[in-house]
Amino acid sequence: MKPAGFAPILIIIPVAVVSLASVALVSLKSESPQESPQPRSISRSIIESPSPLEALASTESEASVEPSPTPSPEDELKIDYQTFAREAPSPSPTPKVISTPSSTTSGGNYTVSTFDLASTTVVTDTANDNDCPNDCPTKALAQFVAENGGRAGIHGSYFCPPDYSSCGGKVNSFDFSVWNNRQKKWINAYSLFWNGRGMMVFRPGSAQFFPCAACVGAPSDITGGLTNYPSLLSGGQVLVSDGPKGTRGGIGFGSGKLFLVVARNASFLDLANIFKSLGATDALNLDGGGSSALYDGGYKAGPGRSLPNAIIVK
């Protein structure tokens, strides 16, 4: 039974960000617990890699990852949110660029690609053009990047992979809302108003984060957007507590930068602290485990499973 939707409420807070009332998490399926990694300082270096189409021809993974479970609506987080949004500052007018320089670095237990947000356009794409309940199409992350004319990308929301016995009748489907920029519409728009989910949306040169997706509605003047859980950071405030460790992915922004991160042997709290150490003020958890993939001119993590949706940086 999926949570009942409710009408969107948009509350604009002009000056100060309202603090969260409380956060309580229901952890995902546990992977083997190990000692929590500490975020490390990083020195950035540009890494040259093959083109998306060259990487697509390779089937070997540069970093092995473990599978993670796909959550059901019944397992979603129960979070009592104050309604507010965090928006990254963008210049006026927004600069128009064709390509964006980036840096990819490893911090021991994580890999991050960093982009100048003001000169970046983020798009989201789905392999299916309409809602798909079962036997949904998928693509490699490199293919998503190449077909959208991108430079980099990361895996998207939770989905139901074919190698999970519990996913019979829902193979490669996903319940979360993802913006298809080719079709200019939300896939799974019906779940935009489910509780306990965060939303990140993108316009050229800017990003906006809502820890309460159900409070927002369905923006349509965007190039990218998706919902997932848990929300990791909002306005610099950590929104999660410790939990099971595994391979996790996330997207965040702050200090004029956009960050794509894949972390290994990390809890949600570890991932939030990694983003905070990078200078992010807002961050959202993505899928993880065997679906984890980070592409920046070539695979830096993954390629992992074939994906039904992805985030692409242009």
C-alpha positions, 0 to 999 in steps of 0.5 A, a space after each residue: 500500500 503506497 502512502 496517500 498523496 496530499 495537496 502540495 503546500 508551498 510556504 515561502 520563508 523570506 529570511 531565516 531557514 526554519 530548523 527541523 522539528 525532529 528526525 527519526 529514521 527507519 534504516 535500510 537493509 543492513 550491510 555488514 557493520 564496520 568502523 565509521 570512516 572519518 571524512 578526510 581532507 582532499 587535494 584536488 587533481 584533474 583526471 583525464 579519462 576516455 569518452 563516454 562512448 569508449 567507457 560504455 564499451 568496457 564491462 569491467 568495474 573500476 570499483 566493486 560495490 555491494 548490492 543494497 536493498 530497494 525500499 518500499 513505501 512502507 519502509 520509508 522514513 517518518 520525518 516531521 518536517 518544517 516546510 522550507 527550501 534551500 537554494 544555491 545562489 546563482 548569478 544573474 544572468 545565468 552564464 551559458 556554457 557548453 562544457 564545465 571543468 571538474 575535478 575528481 578526487 578520492 578521500 580514501 573511502 569516497 570518490 567525489 567529482 566537483 563542479 562549478 555550479 554557476 557554469 553547470 547544467 544538471 539534467 535527469 533522465 529515465 530510460 522509460 518515457 512513461 511510468 513503468 511498473 515492471 520489466 522497465 528499460 535500463 541503460 549504463 550510466 555512460 550511455 545516459 551521459 553520452 545520449 544527453 551530451 554530458 560530461 559526468 553523471 551519477 546513478 539516480 534513485 532507488 529501484 528494484 533490480 532483477 537480481 532481488 527475489 523480492 522484486 518479482 513483478 517489479 523488475 527495474 521499476 522505481 517508485 520515486 519521482 524523477 524528471 525526464 528532461 527529454 519529455 519535459 515531465 515527471 515520471 511517477 508524478 503520483 509519488 511526489 506527495 509521499 511523505 519522508 522524501 527529499 527533492 533536489 531540482 536544477 535549473 541552468 546554473 543553480 540547484 534547489 533543495 527541499 527536505 520535504 518534497 511533499 510540501 513543494 508540488 511539481 515544478 516544471 521549469 527545470 532541467 533536472 529533478 528527483 526525489 529520494 531519501 533520506 535527506 542528508 543536509 539542509 542549510 548545513 544542518 545534518 538531518 540523519 543519524 548513524 546507521 548500517 554501512 555500505 556503498 552509498 551515493 549522494 548529490 549536494 551543493 554549497 559554496 558555489 560548487 556541485 558535488 557527486 559522491 560515492 562512498 564505501 563502507 559508509 553510513 548515512 551519517 558518514 555520507 552527510 559528514 563527507 558532504 559537509 567536509 567538502 563545503 556542501 550545505 545541502 545534500 540528498 542520498 541516492 541509491 547505493 550498493 551494486 547500483 553505485 556508479 560515478 562517471 566523470 570522463 570515465 568511470 570513477 566508481 562502478 559501472 554497477 548495474 544497468 540503471 532506469 534513471 540517472 543524473 547527468 552533468 553538462 
